[in-house]
Amino acid sequence: MLRYIGKRYGDSMHHEQIDAYSIVDVKVSYCNDKIYMFKNITFSLEFDNIFNKKYVSVINASDDAVSGTSYYAGAPFSVKGSVSCTF
């Protein structure tokens, strides 16, 4: 999966520009029917942000100038695995 986010701004006056970015994720799954007591079983492995791109994922801008704007970094490269089954 390819996620693309275009350029954004951290303030309503468009002075704080945040660059566009692309993130690549990959998910691989294997499903098999009738193994032991299970009707089916699925193994999944998910690789998020495989190129470990540094990006701003969330911008939290307040309505007043006193509080300012908060920027939150996006998730780095990560791997998730799962197993699911039906009885």
C-alpha positions in Angstrom: 0.0 0.0 0.0 1.2 3.5 -0.8 0.0 6.4 1.3 0.5 9.9 0.0 -0.2 13.1 2.0 0.2 16.4 0.1 1.7 19.5 1.6 -0.1 21.0 4.5 0.1 24.0 6.8 0.4 24.2 10.6 -1.4 27.4 10.9 -4.5 29.1 9.4 -2.4 31.9 7.8 -0.4 29.3 5.8 3.0 30.4 7.1 4.2 27.0 8.5 4.3 24.7 5.5 4.7 20.9 6.1 6.1 19.0 3.1 4.3 16.2 1.3 5.3 12.6 2.0 4.7 9.1 0.8 4.8 6.0 3.1 5.0 2.4 1.8 3.4 -0.5 3.8 3.3 -4.2 3.0 1.0 -6.9 4.4 1.4 -10.6 3.7 -1.2 -13.2 4.7 -1.4 -16.9 4.5 -4.7 -18.8 5.0 -5.3 -22.5 5.3 -8.5 -24.5 5.8 -9.1 -27.5 8.1 -6.0 -27.7 10.2 -6.5 -29.8 13.3 -9.6 -28.6 15.1 -9.8 -25.2 13.3 -12.1 -24.5 10.3 -9.4 -22.1 9.0 -6.3 -20.3 10.3 -4.7 -17.2 9.0 -1.1 -15.9 9.6 -0.4 -12.3 8.8 2.8 -10.2 8.8 2.6 -6.4 8.3 5.5 -4.1 7.6 4.7 -0.4 8.1 6.8 2.5 6.8 9.3 0.1 5.3 11.7 2.9 4.2 11.6 4.4 7.7 10.5 7.8 6.4 10.5 10.7 8.9 7.3 12.7 8.7 4.8 14.8 10.6 1.6 12.7 11.0 -0.6 15.0 13.1 -0.8 18.7 13.4 -2.7 20.1 16.3 -3.3 23.8 15.8 -5.2 25.8 18.4 -7.5 28.8 17.7 -5.4 31.2 19.6 -1.8 32.3 19.1 -0.8 31.8 22.7 -1.2 28.0 22.7 0.7 27.5 19.5 0.8 24.5 17.3 1.9 20.9 18.2 3.5 18.6 15.7 3.5 14.8 16.2 6.1 12.5 14.5 4.8 9.6 12.4 5.5 6.0 13.3 8.9 4.7 12.3 9.5 1.3 10.6 7.5 -1.4 12.5 6.5 -5.0 12.0 3.3 -6.6 13.3 2.3 -10.2 13.2 -1.0 -11.9 13.9 -2.7 -15.3 13.9 -6.4 -15.7 13.7 -8.5 -18.9 13.6 -12.1 -20.1 13.4 -13.3 -23.1 15.4 
